[in-house]
Amino acid sequence: AKMRTSLIIVSAMSLSLTGANNPATKMMKENIEDISRFLKLELVPDVKINNGYMEESFKLTIKTANNILDYVEKSMNETADKVEKTFQTIANNITHNFEEIIQKSSKHFNALQKLAIDNEVAIANDFTTKLNNVVAKIETRMKQHEDFITTSVAVCAEAFSHMS
């Protein structure tokens, strides 16, 4: 706009130097003056106002972009914090569950070990009792057999003594 205004001013000056009495020159001079007034009074202020609007719009755009970036950063940080908290909760739950499993497994192992020892003792006692019963029965049977043989020998001896 400044270059065009300068070009019009230079043209007006050259016309005024060549002859101001010529009607075409006068009309051209009046047109240039009108254009010059229009430029000074209307176009230049409008351009300045538009530049102000553009500058204000640019500042608002930058402010909006910065607000968006701040929001995105805040959202990303909140999301990262939530994810971290969730993973920490999962890790804590897994650790707690493993500790509970280990504790229960140890408790069950100790109970099974005690049952095995108790069963060993019960089996040994039962076996000993049954073995003692079998030995007692065998001893009783042997005593009966011995008594039978002794009686048989005595009867035979008695019979033999009568025969001689």
C-alpha positions in Angstrom: 0.0 0.0 0.0 2.9 2.4 0.8 4.5 1.7 -2.6 1.2 2.4 -4.5 0.7 5.6 -2.5 4.2 6.7 -3.4 3.6 5.9 -7.1 0.5 8.0 -7.1 2.2 10.9 -5.3 5.1 10.9 -7.9 2.6 10.9 -10.8 0.7 13.8 -9.3 3.9 15.8 -8.9 5.0 15.1 -12.4 1.6 16.3 -13.7 1.7 19.5 -11.6 5.1 20.3 -13.1 4.1 19.7 -16.7 1.2 22.1 -16.8 -1.5 22.8 -14.3 -3.7 24.7 -16.7 -4.5 21.8 -19.0 -8.1 20.5 -18.3 -7.0 16.8 -18.5 -4.2 17.6 -16.2 -6.6 19.4 -13.8 -9.0 16.4 -13.9 -6.1 14.0 -13.3 -4.8 16.2 -10.5 -8.3 16.2 -8.9 -8.6 12.4 -9.3 -5.2 12.0 -7.7 -6.1 14.2 -4.9 -9.3 12.3 -4.4 -7.4 9.0 -4.4 -4.9 10.5 -2.1 -7.6 11.6 0.4 -9.3 8.2 0.1 -6.0 6.5 0.8 -5.2 8.7 3.8 -8.6 8.9 5.3 -10.1 5.5 4.6 -7.7 2.8 3.2 -4.7 3.4 5.4 -6.7 3.5 8.6 -8.6 0.3 7.5 -5.2 -1.4 6.8 -3.9 -0.3 10.2 -7.1 -1.6 11.9 -6.9 -4.9 9.9 -3.2 -5.2 10.9 -4.3 -4.7 14.5 -7.0 -7.4 14.1 -4.5 -9.7 12.5 -2.0 -9.1 15.4 -4.8 -9.7 17.9 -5.9 -12.8 16.0 -2.3 -14.1 15.9 -1.9 -13.5 19.7 -5.2 -15.3 20.3 -4.1 -18.2 18.1 -0.8 -18.4 20.0 -2.7 -18.2 23.3 -5.2 -20.9 22.2 -2.4 -23.1 20.9 -0.5 -22.7 24.3 -3.7 -23.5 26.2 -4.2 -26.7 24.0 -0.6 -27.7 24.6 -1.0 -27.1 28.3 -4.2 -29.2 28.4 -2.6 -32.0 26.4 0.5 -32.0 28.7 -1.7 -32.0 31.8 -3.9 -34.8 30.4 -0.8 -36.8 29.5 0.6 -36.3 33.0 -2.7 -37.3 34.6 -3.0 -40.4 32.4 0.6 -41.3 33.0 0.0 -41.0 36.8 -3.1 -43.1 36.6 -1.4 -45.8 34.5 1.6 -45.8 37.0 -0.8 -46.0 39.9 -2.7 -48.9 38.2 0.5 -50.8 37.5 1.7 -50.2 41.1 -1.6 -51.6 42.4 -1.3 -54.6 40.1 2.2 -55.2 41.3 1.2 -54.9 44.9 -1.7 -57.3 44.4 0.5 -59.8 42.6 3.1 -59.6 45.4 0.5 -60.0 48.1 -1.1 -63.0 46.2 2.3 -64.7 45.8 3.1 -64.2 49.5 -0.3 -65.6 50.4 0.2 -68.6 48.1 3.6 -69.2 49.6 2.3 -69.0 53.1 -0.7 -71.3 52.4 1.6 -73.8 50.5 4.0 -73.8 53.4 1.2 -74.4 55.9 -0.3 -77.2 53.8 3.2 -78.8 53.3 3.7 -78.7 57.1 0.3 -80.2 57.7 1.0 -83.0 55.2 4.4 -83.7 56.7 2.8 -84.0 60.2 0.1 -86.3 58.8 2.8 -88.5 57.1 4.7 -88.7 60.4 1.5 -89.4 62.3 0.6 -92.1 59.8 4.1 -93.6 60.0 3.7 -93.8 63.8 0.2 -95.2 63.5 1.3 -97.8 60.9 4.3 -98.8 63.0 2.2 -99.1 66.1 -0.5 -101.1 64.3 2.2 -103.3 62.7 3.8 -103.9 66.0 0.5 -104.7 67.7 -0.4 -107.2 64.9 3.0 -108.7 64.9 2.9 -109.1 68.7 -0.6 -110.8 68.3 0.8 -113.2 65.6 3.8 -114.0 67.8 1.5 -114.6 70.8 -0.7 -116.9 68.7 2.3 -118.7 67.4 3.7 -119.1 70.9 0.3 -120.3 72.1 0.1 -122.8 69.2 3.6 -123.9 69.8 2.8 -124.4 73.5 -0.3 -126.4 72.5 1.8 -128.4 70.1 4.5 -129.0 72.7 1.8 -130.0 75.2 0.3 -132.4 72.6 3.7 -133.9 71.8 4.5 -134.2 75.5 1.1 -135.9 76.0 1.7 -138.1 73.0 5.2 -139.1 74.2 3.8 -139.8 77.7 1.0 -141.9 76.3 3.4 -143.8 74.1 5.8 -144.2 77.0 3.0 -145.5 79.2 1.9 -147.8 76.4 5.4 -149.0 75.8 6.0 -149.6 79.5 2.9 -151.9 79.6 4.2 -153.7 76.7 7.5 -154.7 78.1 
